Amino acid sequence: MTIRLGGIIVGLGLTAVLLLWSLLPGVLNFALPEKPDYYAFQEENIAPEEGFSFEGPVGTWDVAQLQRGYQVYKEVCAACHSLKYVAFRNLEELAYTEAEVRAEAAAWTVPGINPETGETTTRPGLPTDQFPSPYQNDVAARAANNNAIPPDLSLMTKARKDGTNYVYSLMMGYVDPDPADQALSPEFETPEGLYFNEHFYNINIAMAPQLTPDRVSYSDGTEASVENMAADIAAFLTWTAEPSLVERKQTGWFVIGFLLFATFLAFLSYKQIWAGMKPKKK
Amino acid sequence: MSFAWAKQYEPKTPFTKWMDEKLPLPRLVYSAVGAGYPVPRNLNYMWNFGVLAGFCLVLQIVTGVVLAMHYASNTEVAFAQTEHIMRNVSYGWMMRYAHANGASFFFIVIYLHIFRGFYFSSYKAPREMIWLLGVVIFLLMMATAFMGYVLPWGQMSFWGAKVITGLFGAIPLVGETLQTWLVGGFAPNDSTLNRFFSLHFLLPFVIAGVVILHIWALHIPGSSNPTGVEVKKESDTVPFHPYYTSKDGFGLGVFLILFTFMVFFLPNTLGHPDNYIEANPLSTPAHIVPEWYFLPFYAILRAFTGDLALFGVTLVPAKLLGVIGMFGSILVWFFLPWLDKSPVRSGNYRPLFKKFFWFGLVPTMIILTICGGLPAEEPYVVLSQIATAYYFLHFLVILPIVSQIEIPKPLPFSITEAVLGKDDDGAAQPAE
């Protein structure tokens, strides 16, 4: 009895505090936040027309696309962005042979130590090395990029909502501001050293537009249009973020198939064991 | 323990006879979860979740121990080490996704288990101790899950740790000292990560210990059942094995199908993308949100937006009110056995209680979960304030009053009657 009475008093007291001191002022000031007149940020990502080969429960890598994406990374992105969780040996998953991977790694320069003097130096990469950062350290990265550090790209497609399409959208987002929006906010301008991108969360991004038609030349005859390069790099970065993506889904089918069978057997044994116990339906 | 007609373990081979004399472990298992534990014959699928919760605990411990073999609790390397597990350890991705989604599924199971308890009043005498131990397990789970989320040392790990440890700073006088002591510094750092890892490894075994007490306490009165009528005679029960082992086996299969679907096809859906960015104390994420299973309590924390003040004097600051509200929202469960005094247990026979459960408590929890994940903007703040108010009213005011004024529906004479539609009351039951 005491507990119930105490409970009622505490409950009413707490509710009164909540309603009088928190809800009442809130309601008095109640006004939906006004949307700014000019709001160019496109939160909804766009996707390539035909989508990506690895989407859906049975999707697999388009290895040729991943190779093209790697080429875009190597020839464009790598100038500023590291890929520190990926090793050259991982490229074997993109259907490069061991010898090709060895040659590919050797084409990169990685930090090393001079075995004679112990001084820091550089050496050609080995398959076991990870992709090197283009900058010595964060200070150098900031200094070279208008005070913005180019982020590591290994996990980019998992570190953003709907990440694969986000990378694609960002690559495609360098457009001119909508004249109608601009008319509403004539004072809006993109600051010096930043670039307007409607898919970047604060509209102005420190990265200059990189993908221009024929920025790379694909050896497999694919047209190096901005759309194709954007899709290829988005696919490649999906692989770097989750190399096990396809293996995971394929394992999943096997596991779920087994579990469906096992659960069916479990259901039958449950029904058999209980057969005598349940009353007959009238 | 339990009922007079419970079957006793009978060792048959010389070895089991010898074992039974020296260490009657098979006898213990037989009486606890074997044919020697009589269980009401009318349990529905809501009674599967106890066994499932036990399975989740084992799953988390097994995957967690394997992950711990490859992890390093040092802020310099923790994030990279997690990626090492994902990329270089054989099936490391599967272990980590199973562990992360396993935590979510553990909470789904435990919430269903708790709400089963609410609806069927499983907390009522003679089962108060089972309920109290259950709330202790839930609190331990929350602590364990929170510290586990810090270990990958992503952005949400760091900022979640900062927000939650910051709550201790709201305690008057000693708060800030306490917070600095708990964290081992002024903000989450290497000391924090190390002690969280240590405790994250320890607490599951503490949980396992309390689970043993929980099951021990359960075996004294025996399991409850959907009618809420206590077991009267042997025909009301069936042996746990094979009847409920087979039913739980089927339930486990269904659970595993849903669980593996998430692990293999949507492993990051319940997580947050920001946690794939390495922790950066200098860059605050736009929205700091806890894992989904904490959202209702996070919404209650944030519902208290105003200082309790009279004539311009702040008596209790809003932050402290929020902390009291959040911890109070779980502590109130400890008092449930004494707040709800209706002699009828099952919600099926309590028309008024049933309405408040389905149209009051359940939608309130859903609103709180949704609002907890949204930014602190109108109208979500007002919504979570109303929901928080109802939450406390439900447990502290509505339940005691309903239990006084409600006229329950007539109960069946026995479980046998509830199942078969008739019970030859009092007449000697012929042995089956």
Interface residues (C-beta under 8 A of the other chain):
Chain A: I3 R4 G7 I8 V10 G11 L12 L14 T15 V17 L18 L19 W21 S22 L23 P25 G26 V27 F30 A31 L32 P33 P57 Y85 N90 P151 S154 L155 K158 A159 R160 K161 G163 Y201 A241 E242 P243 S244 R248 K249 T251 G252 W253 V255 I256 L259 L260 A262 T263 A266 F267 S269 Y270 I273 W274 M277 K278 P279
Chain B: R41 A80 E83 M86 R87 W93 M94 Y97 V238 P242 Y243 S246 K247 G249 F250 L252 G253 V254 L256 I257 T260 F261 V263 F264 F265 P267 N268 P273 D274 Y276 I277 A286 A303 F304 T305 G306 D307 L308 A309 V316 A318 L321 G325 G328 V332 F335 W338 L339 K341 E377 E378 P379 V381 V382 Q385 I386 T388 A389 F392 L393 F395 L396 V397 P400 I401 V419 L420 G421
